[in-house]
């Protein structure tokens, strides 16, 4: 039960959009990001396709734009959100049951310090076999287009340089280096499929297999056994005393004292 006077406290508006947590960048970080955004892209980032009237349309693929954004802002330095999706038309042919859809998507990209840009993208499909497939393709296409158009507002390195026709004419003349070779050792593999180092333990089955095939086998040799101590046979005690108490022995002692 609320206490007396709680009705006078300020309550958050549930219909108001929550403000994102802001983490300010330092002046050095801002200068570094600004210098990166001002650079123009190399030819290896630019793709092209056939355009109207025999021309070529140059663009950036989605995976390259996202990779560039992670390089410039950091993987945790930016985020994207869909602000609005508006269906412009959705037609279905009554005879063929084919579906045609066109829709626009507004995407916002927000940086860690609260700076954001918004832009619109468009997705469409003609004569799709079903409504679900048509909406899926159109929404994905519109969202990707809006994301790329939004990121280009931050600077040249995120795609804005492609709108400079003089730059495009010059950069397309540069030959790109071939892609680096595929390295399977650089893949992130599941633990069940990761390479395991072979064990060096030698079992009896391995030794037997080596003996059958004639392959050389390495086995550790056991250390040489230390021979057991065996006392040598000794004369009896009487013989030992007899040798000491002989007459010759006493005569020698008497001669020494004299």
VEXMARFI-563293 format. One line per 3 residues: for each residue x, y, z of N, C-alpha, C, O. Coordinates in Angstrom, 2 decimals. Example, Ala and Ser with C-alpha at 12.3 -4.5 7.8 and 13.67 -1.06 7.14 Angstrom:
// VEXMARFI-563293
13.19 -5.69 7.80 12.30 -4.50 7.80 13.20 -3.30 7.80 14.24 -3.32 8.46  12.85 -2.25 7.08 13.67 -1.06 7.14 12.90 0.03 7.87 13.41 1.14 8.04
//
This chain:
// VEXMARFI-563293
0.85 -1.19 0.00 0.00 0.00 0.00 0.88 1.24 0.00 1.79 1.33 0.82  0.64 2.20 -0.90 1.50 3.40 -0.94 1.36 4.22 0.33 0.29 4.30 0.93  2.46 4.81 0.73 2.48 5.64 1.93 1.87 7.00 1.63 1.81 7.41 0.47
1.42 7.69 2.66 0.87 9.04 2.44 1.90 9.98 1.83 3.04 10.04 2.30  1.52 10.69 0.81 2.41 11.61 0.15 3.07 11.07 -1.11 3.70 11.83 -1.84  2.93 9.74 -1.38 3.54 9.16 -2.58 2.89 9.68 -3.86 3.51 9.64 -4.93
1.66 10.17 -3.77 0.99 10.65 -4.97 1.63 11.92 -5.51 1.38 12.31 -6.65  2.45 12.58 -4.68 3.10 13.82 -5.12 4.47 13.57 -5.76 5.10 14.51 -6.24  4.94 12.32 -5.77 6.23 12.02 -6.37 6.11 11.96 -7.89 5.04 11.70 -8.45
7.24 12.21 -8.54 7.27 12.18 -10.01 7.37 10.74 -10.50 8.22 9.98 -10.04  6.50 10.38 -11.42 6.49 9.03 -11.98 6.88 9.09 -13.46 6.55 10.05 -14.16  7.59 8.06 -13.90 8.02 8.02 -15.30 6.82 7.77 -16.20 5.92 7.01 -15.86
6.84 8.42 -17.35 5.76 8.25 -18.32 5.95 6.93 -19.05 6.95 6.76 -19.74  5.02 5.98 -18.92 5.21 4.68 -19.58 5.15 4.76 -21.10 5.61 3.85 -21.78  4.59 5.84 -21.65 4.49 5.99 -23.09 5.65 6.77 -23.69 5.73 6.95 -24.90
6.54 7.24 -22.85 7.69 7.99 -23.33 8.84 7.04 -23.65 9.10 6.10 -22.91  9.50 7.30 -24.76 10.60 6.44 -25.19 11.77 6.55 -24.22 12.20 7.65 -23.86  12.28 5.41 -23.79 13.39 5.40 -22.84 14.65 5.94 -23.50 14.98 5.58 -24.63
15.34 6.81 -22.79 16.55 7.40 -23.33 17.71 6.42 -23.17 17.88 5.84 -22.09  18.51 6.24 -24.21 19.63 5.30 -24.09 20.70 5.83 -23.14 20.87 7.04 -22.98  21.40 4.90 -22.53 22.49 5.28 -21.64 23.64 5.85 -22.47 24.10 5.22 -23.43
24.11 7.01 -22.09 25.12 7.72 -22.86 26.48 7.52 -22.21 26.64 7.69 -21.00  27.45 7.15 -23.02 28.83 7.02 -22.57 29.69 7.92 -23.45 29.88 7.65 -24.64  30.19 8.97 -22.87 30.92 9.97 -23.65 32.26 9.43 -24.12 32.93 8.68 -23.41
32.65 9.85 -25.33 33.98 9.56 -25.84 34.94 10.66 -25.41 34.54 11.81 -25.22  36.19 10.31 -25.27 37.20 11.31 -24.96 37.54 12.09 -26.22 37.19 11.69 -27.33  38.24 13.21 -26.04 38.61 14.04 -27.19 39.55 13.28 -28.13 39.47 13.44 -29.35
40.41 12.44 -27.57 41.33 11.66 -28.41 40.56 10.63 -29.22 40.86 10.43 -30.40  39.56 9.98 -28.62 38.76 9.00 -29.34 37.95 9.67 -30.45 37.82 9.11 -31.54  37.41 10.84 -30.18 36.64 11.56 -31.20 37.53 11.93 -32.38 37.12 11.81 -33.54
38.75 12.39 -32.10 39.67 12.75 -33.18 40.05 11.52 -34.00 40.17 11.60 -35.22  40.26 10.39 -33.33 40.61 9.16 -34.05 39.47 8.70 -34.94 39.69 8.33 -36.10  38.24 8.71 -34.41 37.08 8.29 -35.21 36.85 9.24 -36.37 36.52 8.80 -37.47
37.02 10.54 -36.14 36.81 11.51 -37.21 37.81 11.31 -38.35 37.45 11.43 -39.52  39.06 11.02 -38.01 40.06 10.79 -39.05 39.76 9.53 -39.84 40.02 9.48 -41.05  39.22 8.51 -39.19 38.86 7.29 -39.90 37.68 7.52 -40.82 37.65 7.00 -41.94
36.70 8.30 -40.38 35.51 8.54 -41.19 35.82 9.38 -42.43 35.11 9.27 -43.43  36.86 10.20 -42.38 37.18 11.06 -43.52 37.88 10.31 -44.65 37.94 10.81 -45.77  38.41 9.13 -44.38 39.14 8.40 -45.41 38.18 7.79 -46.42 37.05 7.41 -46.10
38.66 7.70 -47.67 37.89 7.06 -48.72 38.26 5.59 -48.82 39.35 5.18 -48.40  37.37 4.81 -49.38 37.54 3.36 -49.41 38.42 2.92 -50.56 38.51 3.59 -51.59  39.08 1.78 -50.36 39.87 1.17 -51.42 38.98 0.38 -52.36 37.82 0.13 -52.06
39.52 -0.02 -53.51 38.69 -0.71 -54.50 38.21 -2.08 -54.05 37.24 -2.60 -54.60  38.88 -2.68 -53.06 38.46 -4.02 -52.61 37.14 -4.01 -51.87 36.52 -5.06 -51.69  36.69 -2.83 -51.42 35.42 -2.74 -50.71 34.23 -2.50 -51.63 33.09 -2.71 -51.23
34.48 -2.07 -52.86 33.42 -1.61 -53.74 32.99 -2.73 -54.68 33.83 -3.38 -55.31  31.69 -2.95 -54.76 31.11 -3.90 -55.69 30.31 -3.14 -56.74 29.98 -1.97 -56.56  30.00 -3.81 -57.84 29.25 -3.15 -58.91 28.31 -4.15 -59.57 28.53 -5.36 -59.53
27.27 -3.62 -60.17 26.31 -4.42 -60.92 25.82 -3.60 -62.11 26.05 -2.39 -62.19  25.15 -4.28 -63.01 24.64 -3.59 -64.21 23.50 -2.66 -63.83 22.62 -3.02 -63.05  23.53 -1.45 -64.40 22.50 -0.45 -64.14 21.71 -0.13 -65.39 21.92 -0.75 -66.43
20.82 0.82 -65.31 20.00 1.19 -66.48 20.85 1.87 -67.56 21.78 2.61 -67.25  20.51 1.60 -68.80 21.21 2.22 -69.92 22.63 1.74 -70.10 23.46 2.46 -70.66  22.94 0.52 -69.65 24.28 -0.02 -69.81 25.31 0.55 -68.85 26.50 0.30 -69.02
24.88 1.28 -67.85 25.82 1.85 -66.87 26.10 0.83 -65.77 25.48 -0.23 -65.70  27.05 1.18 -64.91 27.42 0.36 -63.77 27.04 1.08 -62.48 27.33 2.27 -62.32  26.41 0.36 -61.58 26.03 0.90 -60.28 26.99 0.34 -59.23 27.13 -0.87 -59.10
27.64 1.23 -58.50 28.60 0.83 -57.48 27.96 0.92 -56.10 27.18 1.83 -55.82  28.28 -0.04 -55.25 27.66 -0.11 -53.93 28.55 -0.90 -52.99 29.55 -1.50 -53.39  28.17 -0.90 -51.71 28.85 -1.69 -50.69 27.91 -2.80 -50.22 26.72 -2.57 -50.04
28.44 -3.98 -50.04 27.63 -5.07 -49.51 27.43 -4.89 -48.01 28.19 -4.19 -47.35  26.39 -5.54 -47.49 26.02 -5.34 -46.08 27.12 -5.82 -45.14 27.41 -5.15 -44.15  27.74 -6.96 -45.43 28.74 -7.48 -44.50 29.97 -6.58 -44.43 30.61 -6.48 -43.39
30.31 -5.92 -45.55 31.46 -5.02 -45.54 31.14 -3.73 -44.77 32.00 -3.20 -44.06  29.91 -3.23 -44.91 29.54 -2.02 -44.17 29.53 -2.28 -42.67 30.02 -1.46 -41.89  28.98 -3.42 -42.26 28.95 -3.75 -40.83 30.37 -3.94 -40.30 30.68 -3.51 -39.19
31.23 -4.60 -41.08 32.62 -4.75 -40.66 33.34 -3.42 -40.52 34.12 -3.24 -39.59  33.08 -2.50 -41.44 33.70 -1.17 -41.35 33.19 -0.40 -40.13 33.96 0.28 -39.45  31.90 -0.52 -39.85 31.35 0.16 -38.67 31.97 -0.38 -37.38 32.23 0.37 -36.45
32.20 -1.69 -37.33 32.86 -2.26 -36.15 34.30 -1.79 -36.03 34.80 -1.60 -34.92  34.98 -1.62 -37.17 36.36 -1.13 -37.12 36.43 0.32 -36.66 37.32 0.69 -35.90  35.49 1.14 -37.11 35.53 2.57 -36.79 35.03 2.84 -35.37 35.70 3.53 -34.60
33.86 2.31 -35.03 33.23 2.62 -33.75 33.50 1.58 -32.67 33.33 1.86 -31.48  33.92 0.39 -33.06 34.03 -0.71 -32.11 32.76 -1.54 -32.11 31.68 -1.04 -32.43  32.90 -2.82 -31.75 31.74 -3.70 -31.81 30.65 -3.28 -30.83 29.48 -3.59 -31.04
31.02 -2.58 -29.75 30.04 -2.12 -28.77 29.88 -0.60 -28.80 29.39 -0.01 -27.84  30.28 0.03 -29.90 30.20 1.48 -29.99 29.04 2.00 -30.81 28.86 3.21 -30.92  28.23 1.09 -31.38 27.10 1.54 -32.17 26.00 0.47 -32.14 26.26 -0.69 -31.83
24.79 0.89 -32.45 23.65 -0.03 -32.50 22.65 0.49 -33.52 22.65 1.68 -33.86  21.81 -0.40 -34.02 20.80 -0.04 -35.01 19.43 -0.50 -34.54 19.32 -1.49 -33.82  18.41 0.22 -34.94 17.03 -0.12 -34.56 16.09 0.31 -35.68 16.31 1.32 -36.34
15.04 -0.48 -35.87 14.02 -0.17 -36.88 13.00 0.78 -36.26 12.40 0.47 -35.24  12.82 1.93 -36.89 11.89 2.92 -36.38 10.49 2.77 -36.97 9.49 3.01 -36.28  10.41 2.36 -38.23 9.09 2.28 -38.85 9.18 1.41 -40.11 10.18 1.42 -40.81
8.11 0.66 -40.37 7.95 -0.11 -41.61 6.58 0.24 -42.18 5.55 0.08 -41.52  6.58 0.71 -43.40 5.33 1.12 -44.05 5.17 0.34 -45.36 6.05 0.38 -46.22  4.06 -0.35 -45.49 3.77 -1.11 -46.71 3.14 -0.17 -47.73 2.08 0.40 -47.49
3.81 -0.02 -48.85 3.31 0.88 -49.90 2.26 0.19 -50.77 1.26 0.80 -51.15  2.50 -1.06 -51.09 1.49 -1.80 -51.86 1.68 -3.29 -51.58 2.78 -3.76 -51.31  0.58 -4.01 -51.66 0.57 -5.47 -51.50 -0.55 -6.01 -52.39 -1.73 -5.92 -52.03
-0.18 -6.55 -53.53 -1.15 -7.01 -54.52 -1.04 -8.53 -54.68 0.05 -9.10 -54.62  -2.17 -9.16 -54.89 -2.22 -10.60 -55.12 -3.04 -10.88 -56.37 -4.17 -10.42 -56.50  -2.46 -11.63 -57.28 -3.15 -11.97 -58.52 -4.18 -13.06 -58.24 -3.81 -14.13 -57.75
-5.45 -12.82 -58.52 -6.47 -13.85 -58.19 -6.35 -15.11 -59.02 -6.77 -16.17 -58.56  -5.78 -15.05 -60.22 -5.66 -16.24 -61.05 -4.43 -17.08 -60.66 -4.54 -18.29 -60.48  -3.29 -16.43 -60.53 -2.04 -17.17 -60.26 -1.68 -17.22 -58.78 -0.76 -17.95 -58.39
-2.37 -16.45 -57.95 -2.07 -16.37 -56.51 -0.66 -15.84 -56.24 -0.09 -16.08 -55.18  -0.11 -15.14 -57.21 1.21 -14.53 -57.02 1.07 -13.21 -56.27 0.08 -12.50 -56.41  2.10 -12.89 -55.45 2.04 -11.73 -54.56 3.16 -10.76 -54.94 4.29 -11.17 -55.20
2.82 -9.48 -54.97 3.80 -8.41 -55.20 3.69 -7.41 -54.05 2.61 -6.95 -53.72  4.84 -7.09 -53.45 4.87 -6.24 -52.26 5.98 -5.22 -52.41 7.05 -5.51 -52.95  5.72 -4.02 -51.93 6.73 -2.97 -51.82 6.56 -2.24 -50.51 5.44 -1.84 -50.16
7.64 -2.05 -49.77 7.55 -1.39 -48.47 8.82 -0.59 -48.19 9.88 -0.86 -48.76  8.69 0.39 -47.31 9.81 1.24 -46.91 10.10 1.03 -45.43 9.19 0.81 -44.63  11.39 1.12 -45.08 11.85 0.88 -43.71 12.71 2.06 -43.28 13.58 2.51 -44.04
12.48 2.56 -42.08 13.31 3.61 -41.50 14.16 3.00 -40.39 13.62 2.39 -39.46  15.47 3.16 -40.48 16.42 2.59 -39.52 17.20 3.72 -38.88 17.59 4.69 -39.54  17.43 3.59 -37.58 18.25 4.55 -36.83 19.51 3.85 -36.35 19.45 2.74 -35.82
20.65 4.51 -36.53 21.93 4.04 -36.01 22.38 5.01 -34.94 22.54 6.21 -35.19  22.58 4.49 -33.73 22.94 5.30 -32.57 24.34 4.93 -32.11 24.67 3.76 -31.96  25.16 5.95 -31.87 26.51 5.73 -31.36 26.51 5.70 -29.84 25.49 5.97 -29.20
27.65 5.37 -29.29 27.77 5.21 -27.84 27.52 6.50 -27.08 27.06 6.48 -25.94  27.82 7.64 -27.71 27.64 8.92 -27.03 26.26 9.52 -27.27 26.00 10.65 -26.85  25.36 8.78 -27.92 24.01 9.27 -28.16 23.78 9.87 -29.53 22.63 10.11 -29.90
24.83 10.12 -30.30 24.67 10.65 -31.66 24.00 9.60 -32.54 24.33 8.42 -32.46  23.06 10.02 -33.38 22.37 9.06 -34.24 22.01 9.70 -35.57 21.92 10.92 -35.70  21.80 8.83 -36.56 21.30 9.22 -37.88 20.19 8.26 -38.26 20.16 7.11 -37.82
19.28 8.74 -39.09 18.19 7.93 -39.62 18.13 8.08 -41.13 18.48 9.12 -41.69  17.67 7.01 -41.78 17.46 7.08 -43.23 16.46 6.00 -43.61 16.14 5.11 -42.82  15.97 6.09 -44.85 14.93 5.20 -45.32 15.51 4.24 -46.35 16.38 4.61 -47.15
15.03 3.01 -46.33 15.39 2.01 -47.33 14.14 1.41 -47.93 13.04 1.57 -47.40  14.31 0.72 -49.03 13.15 0.19 -49.74 13.40 -1.26 -50.11 14.50 -1.65 -50.50  12.34 -2.07 -49.99 12.39 -3.47 -50.37 11.14 -3.85 -51.13 10.04 -3.40 -50.81
11.31 -4.68 -52.15 10.15 -5.07 -52.97 10.39 -6.45 -53.57 11.52 -6.93 -53.64  9.31 -7.06 -54.01 9.36 -8.35 -54.69 8.15 -8.44 -55.60 7.06 -7.97 -55.26  8.34 -9.06 -56.75 7.27 -9.20 -57.73 6.99 -10.68 -57.97 7.90 -11.49 -58.12
5.69 -11.01 -58.01 5.23 -12.36 -58.36 5.83 -13.43 -57.45 6.33 -14.45 -57.92  5.77 -13.19 -56.14 6.22 -14.20 -55.19 5.17 -15.30 -55.06 3.99 -15.08 -55.32  5.61 -16.49 -54.65 4.70 -17.63 -54.57 3.77 -17.55 -53.37 2.68 -18.12 -53.39
4.18 -16.84 -52.33 3.35 -16.75 -51.14 3.56 -15.44 -50.42 4.54 -14.73 -50.66  2.62 -15.11 -49.52 2.71 -13.85 -48.79 3.88 -13.85 -47.80 4.58 -12.85 -47.66  4.08 -14.98 -47.13 5.15 -15.03 -46.12 6.52 -14.80 -46.77 7.32 -14.02 -46.26
6.77 -15.49 -47.87 8.05 -15.32 -48.55 8.20 -13.91 -49.09 9.30 -13.36 -49.07  7.11 -13.31 -49.56 7.17 -11.96 -50.11 7.50 -10.94 -49.03 8.36 -10.09 -49.22  6.82 -11.02 -47.88 7.10 -10.08 -46.80 8.50 -10.29 -46.22 9.18 -9.32 -45.88
8.94 -11.53 -46.12 10.28 -11.80 -45.59 11.36 -11.17 -46.46 12.27 -10.51 -45.96  11.24 -11.38 -47.76 12.25 -10.84 -48.67 12.22 -9.32 -48.70 13.27 -8.68 -48.70  11.02 -8.74 -48.74 10.91 -7.28 -48.84 11.39 -6.60 -47.57 12.08 -5.57 -47.64
11.06 -7.14 -46.40 11.48 -6.51 -45.14 12.99 -6.62 -44.94 13.62 -5.66 -44.50  13.57 -7.76 -45.27 15.02 -7.90 -45.13 15.75 -6.97 -46.09 16.74 -6.34 -45.73  15.26 -6.89 -47.31 15.90 -6.02 -48.30 15.78 -4.56 -47.89 16.75 -3.80 -47.99
14.59 -4.15 -47.42 14.40 -2.77 -47.00 15.23 -2.41 -45.78 15.76 -1.31 -45.70  15.34 -3.34 -44.81 16.14 -3.07 -43.61 17.62 -2.96 -43.94 18.30 -2.08 -43.42  18.12 -3.84 -44.79 19.53 -3.77 -45.17 19.83 -2.49 -45.94 20.86 -1.85 -45.71
18.94 -2.12 -46.84 19.13 -0.89 -47.61 19.11 0.33 -46.69 19.92 1.25 -46.86  18.20 0.35 -45.73 18.13 1.48 -44.80 19.36 1.55 -43.90 19.84 2.64 -43.60  19.87 0.40 -43.48 21.07 0.39 -42.63 22.27 0.95 -43.37 23.03 1.75 -42.81
22.46 0.55 -44.61 23.59 1.06 -45.39 23.46 2.55 -45.66 24.44 3.29 -45.59  22.25 3.00 -45.97 22.05 4.42 -46.24 22.23 5.25 -44.97 22.67 6.40 -45.04  21.89 4.68 -43.82 22.07 5.42 -42.57 23.54 5.53 -42.19 23.99 6.60 -41.78
24.28 4.45 -42.34 25.70 4.47 -41.96 26.51 5.42 -42.83 27.50 5.99 -42.37  26.11 5.60 -44.08 26.88 6.48 -44.96 26.81 7.93 -44.50 27.67 8.73 -44.88  25.81 8.28 -43.69 25.71 9.66 -43.21 26.83 10.02 -42.24 27.06 11.21 -41.98
27.53 9.03 -41.70 28.60 9.32 -40.74 29.91 9.71 -41.42 30.73 10.38 -40.79  30.12 9.31 -42.67 31.37 9.71 -43.31 31.69 8.89 -44.55 30.96 7.98 -44.92  32.83 9.24 -45.16 33.23 8.62 -46.42 33.52 7.13 -46.28 33.15 6.33 -47.14
34.17 6.75 -45.18 34.62 5.37 -45.06 33.46 4.39 -44.91 33.64 3.19 -45.10  32.27 4.88 -44.57 31.10 4.02 -44.43 30.19 4.08 -45.65 29.02 3.69 -45.58  30.72 4.55 -46.77 29.98 4.47 -48.03 29.62 5.78 -48.66 29.14 5.79 -49.80
29.81 6.89 -47.98 29.43 8.17 -48.57 30.32 8.56 -49.74 29.91 9.33 -50.61  31.55 8.03 -49.78 32.47 8.38 -50.86 32.01 7.83 -52.21 32.43 8.33 -53.25  31.15 6.81 -52.21 30.71 6.23 -53.47 29.83 7.20 -54.26 29.70 7.04 -55.47
29.25 8.18 -53.61 28.41 9.15 -54.30 29.24 10.21 -55.00 28.69 11.07 -55.69  30.56 10.17 -54.85 31.46 11.08 -55.56 31.87 10.39 -56.87 32.66 9.44 -56.85  31.35 10.87 -57.99 31.59 10.21 -59.27 33.05 10.30 -59.70 33.58 9.35 -60.29
33.71 11.42 -59.42 35.13 11.53 -59.77 35.97 10.52 -59.01 36.89 9.92 -59.57  35.66 10.33 -57.75 36.38 9.33 -56.95 36.15 7.93 -57.50 37.08 7.13 -57.59  34.90 7.61 -57.87 34.58 6.28 -58.37 35.33 6.00 -59.67 35.80 4.88 -59.88
35.44 7.00 -60.54 36.16 6.80 -61.80 37.63 6.48 -61.57 38.22 5.68 -62.30  38.21 7.10 -60.57 39.63 6.88 -60.30 39.89 5.58 -59.54 40.83 4.85 -59.85  39.05 5.28 -58.56 39.31 4.12 -57.72 39.03 2.82 -58.46 39.65 1.80 -58.15
38.12 2.83 -59.43 37.83 1.61 -60.17 38.95 1.24 -61.14 38.97 0.13 -61.67  39.87 2.16 -61.38 41.01 1.85 -62.25 42.11 1.10 -61.51 42.99 0.50 -62.13  42.06 1.13 -60.19 43.08 0.45 -59.39 42.76 -1.04 -59.34 41.63 -1.44 -59.07
43.77 -1.85 -59.60 43.59 -3.29 -59.55 43.65 -3.76 -58.10 44.55 -3.40 -57.34  42.69 -4.56 -57.75 42.64 -5.08 -56.39 43.53 -6.31 -56.27 43.70 -7.07 -57.22  44.08 -6.49 -55.09 44.89 -7.67 -54.82 43.99 -8.89 -54.68 42.85 -8.77 -54.22
44.48 -10.06 -55.07 43.65 -11.27 -54.90 43.36 -11.54 -53.44 44.14 -11.21 -52.55  42.21 -12.15 -53.22 41.82 -12.46 -51.85 42.81 -13.44 -51.22 43.37 -14.30 -51.90  43.00 -13.29 -49.93 43.91 -14.20 -49.24 43.35 -15.61 -49.25 42.13 -15.82 -49.29
44.24 -16.57 -49.19 43.83 -17.96 -49.28 43.02 -18.36 -48.06 43.17 -17.83 -46.96  42.15 -19.32 -48.30 41.30 -19.82 -47.22 42.14 -20.64 -46.26 42.87 -21.54 -46.67  42.03 -20.33 -44.98 42.81 -21.01 -43.94 41.86 -21.77 -43.03 41.20 -21.15 -42.20
41.76 -23.09 -43.16 40.83 -23.84 -42.30 41.25 -23.83 -40.84 40.41 -24.05 -39.96  42.53 -23.60 -40.55 42.98 -23.57 -39.16 42.48 -22.33 -38.42 42.52 -22.28 -37.19  42.02 -21.32 -39.17 41.55 -20.08 -38.56 40.05 -20.09 -38.28 39.48 -19.07 -37.89
39.40 -21.24 -38.49 37.96 -21.34 -38.27 37.66 -21.61 -36.81 38.41 -22.29 -36.11  36.54 -21.06 -36.35 36.05 -21.35 -35.00 35.22 -22.62 -35.07 34.11 -22.61 -35.60  35.75 -23.72 -34.55 35.11 -25.01 -34.66 34.47 -25.43 -33.35 34.88 -25.01 -32.27
33.45 -26.28 -33.46 32.83 -26.87 -32.28 33.82 -27.82 -31.62 34.68 -28.40 -32.28  33.68 -27.97 -30.31 34.64 -28.80 -29.57 34.62 -30.25 -30.05 35.64 -30.94 -29.96  33.47 -30.72 -30.57 33.41 -32.10 -31.06 34.18 -32.28 -32.36 34.57 -33.40 -32.70
34.40 -31.19 -33.10 35.08 -31.28 -34.39 36.46 -30.65 -34.36 37.14 -30.62 -35.39  36.89 -30.15 -33.22 38.21 -29.54 -33.13 39.28 -30.62 -33.22 39.07 -31.76 -32.79  40.42 -30.25 -33.78 41.52 -31.19 -33.91 42.09 -31.51 -32.54 42.30 -30.63 -31.71
42.34 -32.79 -32.32 42.91 -33.23 -31.06 44.30 -33.80 -31.31 44.54 -34.50 -32.29  45.22 -33.48 -30.40 46.58 -33.97 -30.53 46.60 -35.47 -30.27 45.99 -35.93 -29.31  47.30 -36.26 -31.10 47.37 -37.71 -30.88 48.11 -38.02 -29.59 49.11 -37.39 -29.26
47.60 -39.01 -28.86 48.24 -39.42 -27.61 49.50 -40.23 -27.91 49.58 -40.91 -28.93  50.46 -40.14 -27.02 51.74 -40.83 -27.19 51.82 -42.11 -26.38 52.88 -42.74 -26.34  50.73 -42.51 -25.73 50.76 -43.74 -24.94 50.81 -44.94 -25.87 50.07 -45.01 -26.86
51.69 -45.89 -25.56 51.85 -47.09 -26.36 51.11 -48.23 -25.67 51.42 -48.59 -24.54  50.14 -48.76 -26.34 49.37 -49.87 -25.79 49.86 -51.17 -26.39 50.62 -51.19 -27.36  49.42 -52.27 -25.80 49.83 -53.58 -26.28 49.29 -53.84 -27.68 49.94 -54.51 -28.48
48.10 -53.30 -27.98 47.56 -53.51 -29.32 48.42 -52.83 -30.37 48.62 -53.37 -31.46  48.94 -51.62 -30.05 49.80 -50.94 -31.00 51.10 -51.72 -31.22 51.59 -51.81 -32.34  51.64 -52.28 -30.14 52.86 -53.06 -30.27 52.63 -54.31 -31.11 53.46 -54.68 -31.94
51.48 -54.96 -30.89 51.18 -56.16 -31.67 50.97 -55.83 -33.14 51.43 -56.56 -34.02  50.28 -54.70 -33.40 50.07 -54.30 -34.79 51.39 -53.97 -35.46 51.58 -54.27 -36.64  52.29 -53.34 -34.72 53.59 -53.03 -35.29 54.40 -54.26 -35.59 55.14 -54.31 -36.57
54.27 -55.28 -34.73 55.01 -56.52 -34.97 54.48 -57.24 -36.19 55.26 -57.85 -36.94  53.14 -57.19 -36.42 52.57 -57.88 -37.58 52.94 -57.18 -38.87 53.27 -57.84 -39.86  52.89 -55.86 -38.87 53.16 -55.12 -40.10 54.64 -54.90 -40.33 55.03 -54.46 -41.42
55.46 -55.17 -39.35 56.89 -54.94 -39.51 57.30 -53.51 -39.31 58.45 -53.16 -39.57  56.36 -52.66 -38.84 56.69 -51.25 -38.62 57.49 -51.12 -37.33 57.24 -51.84 -36.36  58.45 -50.21 -37.33 59.25 -50.05 -36.11 58.40 -49.48 -35.00 57.61 -48.56 -35.22
58.54 -50.01 -33.84 57.82 -49.54 -32.66 58.81 -49.10 -31.63 59.89 -49.68 -31.49  58.44 -48.09 -30.92 59.29 -47.58 -29.85 58.68 -47.95 -28.53 57.50 -47.68 -28.29  59.46 -48.56 -27.68 58.98 -48.96 -26.36 60.03 -48.58 -25.34 61.23 -48.61 -25.62
59.59 -48.24 -24.21 60.51 -47.85 -23.14 61.07 -49.11 -22.49 60.32 -50.03 -22.17  62.39 -49.15 -22.30 63.06 -50.29 -21.67 63.04 -50.12 -20.17 63.25 -49.02 -19.65  62.80 -51.22 -19.49 62.76 -51.17 -18.03 64.17 -51.05 -17.48 65.09 -51.61 -18.08
64.38 -50.36 -16.39 65.73 -50.24 -15.81 66.26 -51.60 -15.36 65.51 -52.47 -14.92  67.60 -51.75 -15.47 68.23 -53.03 -15.11 68.03 -53.31 -13.63 68.14 -52.43 -12.79  67.72 -54.58 -13.34 67.47 -54.96 -11.95 68.77 -55.00 -11.17 69.79 -55.49 -11.67
68.74 -54.49 -9.98 69.92 -54.50 -9.11 70.07 -55.89 -8.50 69.13 -56.38 -7.87  71.22 -56.53 -8.66 71.38 -57.89 -8.09 71.25 -57.86 -6.57 71.71 -56.94 -5.90  70.62 -58.90 -6.06 70.41 -59.00 -4.60 71.74 -59.28 -3.89 72.62 -59.95 -4.42
71.85 -58.74 -2.70 73.08 -58.93 -1.92 73.15 -60.37 -1.39 72.21 -60.87 -0.78  74.27 -61.02 -1.65 74.47 -62.40 -1.22 75.75 -62.47 -0.39 76.84 -62.30 -0.93  75.64 -62.71 0.92 76.86 -62.73 1.76 77.74 -63.92 1.42 77.26 -65.02 1.16
79.03 -63.68 1.43 79.98 -64.76 1.15 80.10 -65.68 2.36 79.91 -65.22 3.49  80.39 -66.97 2.16 80.51 -67.91 3.29 81.75 -67.58 4.14 82.82 -67.30 3.61  81.58 -67.62 5.44 82.66 -67.32 6.38 83.06 -68.58 7.14 82.28 -69.52 7.29
84.32 -68.57 7.61 84.79 -69.70 8.43 84.09 -69.70 9.77 83.52 -68.70 10.19  84.14 -70.81 10.42 83.50 -70.91 11.73 84.23 -70.05 12.74 85.37 -69.66 12.53  83.56 -69.74 13.85 84.14 -68.88 14.88 85.33 -69.55 15.58 86.28 -68.88 15.99
85.26 -70.85 15.69 86.38 -71.57 16.32 87.63 -71.49 15.48 88.74 -71.32 15.99  87.44 -71.62 14.13 88.61 -71.52 13.26 89.21 -70.13 13.32 90.43 -69.96 13.26  88.31 -69.11 13.43 88.80 -67.73 13.50 89.62 -67.50 14.77 90.68 -66.88 14.72
89.13 -68.01 15.91 89.87 -67.86 17.17 91.12 -68.72 17.18 92.15 -68.37 17.76  90.99 -69.86 16.53 92.17 -70.74 16.50 93.33 -70.11 15.80 94.48 -70.30 16.20  93.05 -69.36 14.76 94.13 -68.70 14.05 94.78 -67.62 14.88 95.99 -67.38 14.77
93.97 -66.94 15.72 94.52 -65.86 16.54 95.29 -66.39 17.75 96.24 -65.74 18.20  94.90 -67.55 18.29 95.53 -68.10 19.51 96.58 -69.15 19.21 96.90 -69.96 20.08  97.11 -69.16 18.02 98.15 -70.15 17.69 99.43 -69.81 18.44 99.64 -68.67 18.84
100.28 -70.79 18.61 101.54 -70.60 19.35 102.46 -69.66 18.63 103.23 -68.93 19.26  102.40 -69.67 17.31 103.27 -68.76 16.55 102.90 -67.32 16.82 103.77 -66.45 16.87  101.64 -67.09 17.01 101.23 -65.72 17.27 101.71 -65.23 18.62 102.14 -64.08 18.74
101.65 -66.09 19.65 102.12 -65.66 20.97 103.62 -65.48 20.99 104.12 -64.57 21.66  104.36 -66.30 20.28 105.81 -66.18 20.24 106.22 -64.86 19.60 107.19 -64.23 20.04  105.50 -64.43 18.60 105.83 -63.16 17.95 105.58 -62.00 18.90 106.35 -61.05 18.93
104.49 -62.07 19.68 104.19 -61.00 20.62 105.24 -60.93 21.73 105.64 -59.84 22.14  105.71 -62.11 22.24 106.73 -62.11 23.28 108.03 -61.55 22.76 108.74 -60.84 23.47  108.36 -61.86 21.52 109.61 -61.36 20.95 109.57 -59.84 20.81 110.59 -59.18 20.98
108.44 -59.31 20.52 108.33 -57.86 20.38 108.52 -57.18 21.73 109.16 -56.13 21.81  107.96 -57.76 22.80 108.09 -57.14 24.12 109.51 -57.25 24.65 109.95 -56.38 25.40  110.22 -58.28 24.29 111.60 -58.43 24.73 112.51 -57.51 23.93 113.72 -57.48 24.16
//
